[in-house]
Amino acid sequence: MTRFKLVVAVLLAVVLTAGIAWAGTLEEVRARGHLIVGVNGGVFGFSMPDDKGVWKGLDVDTARAISAAIFGDPNKVKFSALTAVQRLPALQAKEIDVLCRNTTQTLTRETINGLNFAPVNYYDGQGFLISKKLGVKSAKELGGATVCVLPGTTTEMNAADFFRANNLKWKPVVIEQTAELNKAFFAGRCDVLTSDMSQLAAQRSVSPNPAEYVLLPEIISKEPLAPVVRHGDDQWFDIVKFTVMALINAEEMGITSKNVDDMLKSKNPEIQRFLGVSPGMGKALGLDEKWAYNIVKMVGNYGEIYERNVGPNTQLGLKRGLNALWTEGGIMYAAPFR
């Protein structure tokens, strides 16, 4: 074989191999018959099994929305509880199909770690939880404190940066398991628990005496939390990305799990495209034309998911804030479905 023919053969092999990888994850998930999703096993309101073993939370519902889009069934999901240290390697090693585990989008995770982040499903920021008995009113008064923190997280780096920037000494208490870390804090092994504000609110809400603990006012970081997939499979990335956008878009258009069947009769061309009355959006993703309809019918829109898991009327009582729609003072915004 001439050198020219050899080069052509190698290039052709690369192209064919890339083509197989591009379509791989959806085909694998369909052949398996269920989705495998990495989650956090111990954050109330986001991803945690209840006393009957049923997984619940905002991240769990995001995963179920992906299942509804693919299978027309929100329950074809196997949840894999992962620590912060385990989560990215598990995704890279193809042990899971997607990570829905309060994971912050960062430059190095998107590049060095070879990951793609879908649109944000919860905008957060890091804070500090303390016992009221400590008598501290500001994080800048935490010099010399022992701080419970998870390893392998942006939280650990942010805390180190905060104490260094403010010339404060601190002693990290690093524990890998979320449940064990929380037990350590509430047992008094450390003065401070630091994490995303949503997680701190969640841990306080299920603590023995929630009224004894207070969130300090400082928010020391930006934590855009989003589902994550591997590089190299654009179709799969598109499916996960537009599943999150479908949740947001449905709320923007006023489509809920209760009125979605009536919305099928709408004359609005945007709604017709979105719900599959006018075909094309499903085909573009390699899914059934009713993929978005199934998401809303079976799981709800973003507002419904937020309200039932973490909203003001739940045990967490979190206001929408940045997670409100862009039309209501927040920054939740979906790309057009056309």
C-alpha positions in Angstrom: 0.0 0.0 0.0 1.4 3.4 -0.9 1.9 6.0 1.7 -1.0 8.1 0.3 -3.4 5.2 0.4 -2.3 4.4 4.0 -3.0 7.9 5.1 -6.4 7.9 3.4 -7.3 4.6 5.1 -6.3 5.9 8.5 -8.3 9.1 8.1 -11.3 7.0 6.9 -11.0 4.8 10.0 -10.9 7.9 12.3 -14.0 9.4 10.6 -15.9 6.1 10.9 -14.9 5.6 14.5 -15.9 9.2 15.3 -19.3 8.6 13.7 -19.9 5.5 15.8 -19.0 7.4 19.0 -21.2 10.3 18.1 -24.4 8.2 18.1 -23.3 5.8 20.8 -24.9 6.9 24.1 -28.5 7.1 22.9 -28.2 3.7 21.2 -26.7 2.2 24.3 -29.4 3.6 26.6 -32.2 2.4 24.3 -30.6 -1.1 24.0 -30.2 -1.3 27.8 -33.7 -0.1 28.4 -33.0 2.4 31.1 -30.9 5.5 31.9 -28.0 5.4 34.4 -27.7 8.7 36.3 -25.2 9.8 38.8 -26.7 11.7 41.7 -25.9 12.9 45.2 -27.4 10.4 47.7 -27.9 12.8 50.6 -29.2 16.3 49.6 -32.8 16.8 50.6 -34.8 18.5 47.9 -32.2 17.7 45.2 -31.4 14.0 45.2 -32.2 11.8 48.1 -34.3 8.6 48.6 -37.3 9.0 50.9 -38.1 6.5 53.7 -39.6 4.2 51.2 -36.5 4.2 49.0 -38.1 6.4 46.3 -35.6 9.0 44.9 -36.8 12.6 45.0 -35.5 16.0 44.3 -34.9 18.6 41.6 -31.9 16.8 40.2 -33.9 13.5 40.3 -36.7 15.1 38.4 -34.3 16.5 35.8 -33.1 12.9 35.3 -36.6 11.6 35.0 -37.3 14.3 32.4 -34.4 12.9 30.3 -36.0 9.4 30.6 -39.4 10.7 29.6 -37.9 12.4 26.5 -36.2 9.1 25.4 -38.6 6.4 26.5 -41.9 8.2 27.0 -41.5 6.9 30.6 -40.0 8.9 33.4 -39.2 5.9 35.5 -36.7 4.1 33.3 -33.8 5.4 35.4 -31.3 3.7 37.6 -29.8 6.2 40.1 -26.2 5.8 41.2 -25.3 7.6 44.4 -21.8 9.1 44.0 -19.5 11.1 46.2 -17.9 14.4 45.0 -14.7 12.5 44.4 -16.3 9.6 42.5 -18.7 11.6 40.3 -16.4 12.9 37.4 -14.4 9.7 37.1 -17.6 7.6 37.0 -18.8 9.8 34.1 -15.5 9.6 32.3 -15.4 5.8 32.6 -18.9 5.5 31.2 -20.3 4.0 34.4 -23.1 6.5 34.1 -24.8 8.1 31.1 -25.3 11.6 32.7 -24.4 13.3 35.9 -27.3 15.2 37.7 -25.5 15.9 40.9 -25.3 19.5 41.9 -22.1 19.9 39.9 -20.6 23.3 39.1 -19.7 24.2 35.6 -16.1 25.3 35.4 -13.5 25.9 32.6 -11.2 23.0 33.7 -14.1 20.5 33.9 -15.2 21.4 30.4 -11.6 21.2 29.0 -9.1 19.1 31.0 -11.8 16.7 32.3 -13.4 16.4 28.9 -17.0 17.2 29.9 -19.9 19.1 28.5 -22.4 20.9 30.8 -26.0 21.2 29.9 -27.9 24.5 30.7 -28.0 25.3 34.4 -30.9 23.7 36.4 -30.0 25.6 39.6 -28.0 28.8 40.1 -26.3 28.7 43.5 -23.5 30.2 45.5 -21.3 29.0 48.4 -22.0 30.0 51.9 -21.4 29.1 55.6 -23.7 27.4 58.1 -22.9 27.8 61.8 -24.5 27.2 65.2 -26.1 30.4 66.7 -24.1 29.6 69.8 -20.9 30.6 68.0 -22.2 34.2 68.1 -20.7 35.0 64.7 -22.5 37.5 62.4 -20.2 37.5 59.4 -17.9 35.0 57.6 -15.1 37.5 58.1 -15.2 36.6 61.8 -14.4 33.0 61.2 -10.6 33.3 61.8 -9.3 30.1 63.5 -12.5 28.1 62.8 -12.6 24.4 62.0 -14.6 24.0 58.7 -16.3 20.9 57.5 -15.8 20.6 53.7 -16.1 17.9 51.0 -12.9 17.1 49.1 -12.8 17.2 45.3 -15.2 20.1 45.0 -15.1 23.7 44.0 -16.3 24.3 47.6 -12.9 23.2 49.0 -11.0 25.6 46.6 -13.4 28.5 47.2 -13.1 28.2 51.0 -9.3 28.2 50.8 -9.4 31.2 48.5 -11.8 33.1 50.9 -9.7 32.5 54.0 -6.5 33.4 52.2 -7.9 36.5 50.7 -9.2 37.7 54.1 -6.0 36.8 55.9 -7.8 34.4 58.1 -6.5 31.1 59.5 -8.8 28.0 59.3 -8.6 24.3 59.8 -10.4 22.2 57.2 -12.1 19.0 58.3 -12.3 17.0 55.1 -14.7 14.1 54.9 -15.7 12.4 51.6 -19.2 11.2 52.3 -21.8 14.0 52.5 -23.9 12.2 55.2 -20.8 11.7 57.3 -19.7 15.3 56.8 -23.1 16.6 58.0 -23.1 14.3 61.0 -19.7 15.6 62.0 -20.9 19.2 61.8 -24.1 18.7 63.7 -22.2 16.7 66.3 -19.9 19.7 66.9 -16.7 18.3 65.4 -16.3 21.6 63.4 -17.5 25.1 63.8 -18.6 25.7 60.3 -20.2 23.7 57.4 -19.5 25.2 54.0 -21.2 24.3 50.7 -23.6 25.6 48.2 -26.3 27.6 49.9 -29.0 25.3 48.7 -27.3 22.3 50.2 -26.7 24.1 53.5 -30.4 25.0 53.6 -31.2 21.3 52.9 -29.0 20.0 55.6 -30.3 22.5 58.2 -33.9 21.6 57.3 -33.4 17.9 58.2 -31.1 18.5 61.2 -32.3 17.7 64.7 -32.8 21.3 65.7 -32.9 23.6 62.6 -33.7 26.7 64.6 -30.3 26.5 66.3 -28.4 27.1 63.1 -28.0 30.1 60.9 -26.7 30.9 57.4 -24.2 33.7 57.3 -24.9 36.5 54.9 -21.9 36.2 52.6 -22.1 34.3 49.4 -18.5 33.8 48.3 -18.8 32.2 44.8 -20.9 31.6 41.7 -22.1 28.0 41.5 -24.0 27.3 38.2 -25.1 23.7 38.8 -26.0 21.7 35.7 -26.3 18.1 34.3 -23.0 16.9 32.8 -22.1 14.5 29.9 -18.9 13.4 28.3 -17.2 15.1 25.3 -17.5 13.3 22.0 -21.2 12.6 21.6 -23.0 15.6 20.2 -26.4 14.0 19.8 -26.5 12.9 23.5 -25.3 16.3 24.6 -28.1 17.9 22.5 -30.7 15.6 24.1 -29.7 16.4 27.7 -29.3 20.1 26.9 -32.7 20.5 25.3 -34.4 18.5 28.0 -33.4 21.1 30.5 -34.4 23.8 28.1 -37.8 22.1 27.5 -38.5 22.3 31.2 -37.7 26.1 31.2 -39.5 26.7 27.8 -42.6 25.0 29.0 -42.8 27.3 32.0 -42.2 30.4 29.8 -45.1 29.4 27.6 -47.4 28.6 30.5 -47.6 24.8 29.7 -48.0 22.7 32.8 -48.5 19.0 33.5 -52.2 19.9 34.1 -53.0 21.8 31.0 -50.6 20.2 28.5 -53.3 18.2 26.8 -55.4 21.3 26.3 -52.3 23.0 24.9 -52.2 20.5 22.1 -55.1 22.3 20.6 -53.3 25.7 20.6 -53.0 27.6 17.4 -49.7 29.2 18.5 -47.0 27.9 16.1 -44.4 27.9 18.9 -46.5 25.7 21.1 -47.3 23.4 18.2 -43.6 22.9 17.4 -42.8 22.4 21.0 -45.4 19.8 21.7 -44.8 18.0 18.4 -48.1 18.9 16.8 -46.0 20.3 14.0 -43.2 17.7 13.5 -39.5 18.4 13.3 -38.1 19.0 16.7 -38.2 15.4 17.7 -36.6 14.2 14.5 -33.8 16.8 14.9 -32.8 15.1 18.2 -33.4 11.6 17.1 -36.4 11.3 19.5 -40.2 10.9 19.2 -42.0 14.0 18.2 -43.8 13.9 21.5 -40.6 14.1 23.5 -41.3 17.5 25.0 -45.0 16.7 25.6 -43.9 13.6 27.5 -41.5 15.6 29.7 -44.2 18.1 30.7 -47.0 15.6 31.0 -45.0 13.1 33.1 -42.6 15.4 35.1 -43.9 19.0 34.8 -42.2 22.2 33.8 -39.3 23.8 35.6 -41.5 25.8 37.9 -43.5 22.7 38.9 -40.3 20.8 39.6 -38.8 23.7 41.6 -42.0 24.3 43.7 -42.5 20.7 44.7 -38.9 20.0 45.7 -37.3 23.2 47.0 -39.8 26.0 46.7 -41.2 28.4 49.4 -43.9 25.9 50.3 -41.5 23.0 50.9 -39.4 22.2 54.0 -36.5 24.0 52.3 -38.5 27.1 51.6 -36.1 28.5 48.9 -37.3 31.5 46.9 -36.8 31.4 43.2 -34.3 34.3 43.1 -31.9 33.8 40.1 -33.8 30.6 39.3 -36.9 32.6 38.3 -37.7 33.0 34.7 -36.0 35.9 32.9 -39.4 37.6 32.6 -39.8 37.5 36.3 -36.5 38.9 37.5 -34.4 35.7 37.3 -32.0 34.4 34.7 -33.7 31.2 33.6 -33.9 31.5 29.8 -34.4 28.9 27.1 -33.2 28.9 23.5 -36.0 29.1 20.8 -37.5 25.8 19.7 -37.5 26.2 16.0 
